[in-house]
Amino acid sequence: MALITGTGAASKKGLVIRNAEAIQTAKEVGVVLMDKTGTITQGSPSVVETNLSNGDLEAVAALEKHSIHPLAKAVAAVTETTLEPRSMEEITGEGVKGVIREDSYFIGKPQDSSKYKEQLSLGRTVVEVRKNNVVVGFIAIEDPLRNDAIRAVERLKELGITPVMVTGDNERTARAVAKRVGIESVYAGVRPDEKLSILRDFQTSGKKVLMVGDGMNDAAALKGADIGVAIGSGTDLAIDSADIVVVRGGISSIADAVDISRQTFTVIRQNLFWAFAYNVIAIPLAMGALLHPAIAETAMAFSSISVILNSMRIRVSK
């Protein structure tokens, strides 16, 4: 009964429990790994600065409109284009490359991020554009924080959980965003397989790890975590890899999941105590004729009712 009401309480908080074991494991979580883009930030980035020529910008938009990376939509929206790539390839954790007209383009991580210190210190993501292996410019992208990002981190800390940012973004950008939300531990510039490796290291140290993400780069880590939590607006691959999906309420719902799990198992222990107490006390008394059977039956009914009412406390908890 407590598990059912716990799952119902999670649903009211905007959480879809896809794996029932998650509600049991959440109470033991000690570390929460969080992606940056689309998890701590809103996932609605926009281009705030670029020094590309119109021709190069159009070529970049032509490639990015076919990309599934969270930042690609923002880049593609900068300019309209009828150009189509002759070839295109997503390089996971690095960027996109392709051929437009007769030119080869790469759009992704800068070769030398120190050239973009000012942009990165503002928490912006810088995408470098290389044409025929020559740097021709950059695009600076900004993604606002989720409204509840700061409070979500505060709540995790209040629950005794360590929040950790794990992102493929540049370290300067990552640390600027982490500082704003109150995260001290940051792993930046990591590839998808490295996210999984970092997660495994925490697990090896004896920690139960919850991973939160929204993109295809997070799928392996979501699958490998003790609990994987996907943001509902994320990719299908991320959602399919998750145990819990946040459909509304923001990332502060992660703390709700842990809180509900802890409440649920506190109630389960209480329910077991009362059920055990009835069996130990009432049944022997009834068998020894010290307690009328009708009274014993009534006591049993009250025992069941107390279990139900106690379980319902989870549903109304705030």
Beta strands, then each sheet from edge to edge (+ up, - down):
strand 1: 15-17
strand 2: 29-34
strand 3: 46-50
strand 4: 87-91
strand 5: 95-100
strand 6: 103-108
strand 7: 125-131
strand 8: 134-142
strand 9: 162-166
strand 10: 185-187
strand 11: 208-213
strand 12: 227-231
strand 13: 244-246
sheet 1: 1+ 13- 12- 11- 2- 9- 10-
sheet 2: 3+ 8- 7+ 6- 5+ 4-
end
